[in-house]
Amino acid sequence: MAQGDLTTLANVKGWFAPPLITTADDALLTRLVTAASQFVLTWLDRTLAQQSYTETRDGTGGSSLAFANTPVSAVSALAIDGVAIPPAPDAASPGYAFSATRLYLRGYAFTRGVRNVTLSYTAGYAATPPEVEQACIELVALRYKERDRIGHVSKSLAGETVSFSQKDMSDDIKTLLSLYRRVASP
């Protein structure tokens, strides 16, 4: 599995009915896994893998700030106008607290300013979310099955016509992925 791949060759082969047991198309399927994974990540407009981020942001004047990357699992540093803000030790003390999507202040404010807030945090998923992996598997299977009818909108045979979808991905795949798509940058 290449770095950045959202699923494995074995999971893709197991999705077919009956499961693919031959190794004849393993190189093709592996390439499709990498291509589908990149397509999904581009469509989601985000990185899913857990990693560290350091951002310099504009102060809003408020007491909360949306993280650019989610879900957040740890905040390691916050400074406003060059002053380090400590984590709040409890629910009543001054400092910062956070949820998976937002950073909150008590006793402080994100003073209005240009690039006056610096924060470091860890965000992302330790493992690919199951819905995203399933969407990638289905996209690989779709591309694999489509390869003998590239560019065909329909096909007639013995008086019957079969129509083929021309979408980048099915509505089912889009639905699986929609919960993870970045909708707006903060």
PyMOL commands that set and color helices and strands:
alter all, ss='L'
color gray80, all
select helices_A, chain A and resi 9-15+26-44+130-146+171-178
alter helices_A, ss='H'
color red, helices_A
select strands_A, chain A and resi 51-59+64-66+72-80+83-84+95-98+102-106+113-123+154-157+160-163
alter strands_A, ss='S'
color yellow, strands_A
deselect
rebuild
show_as cartoon
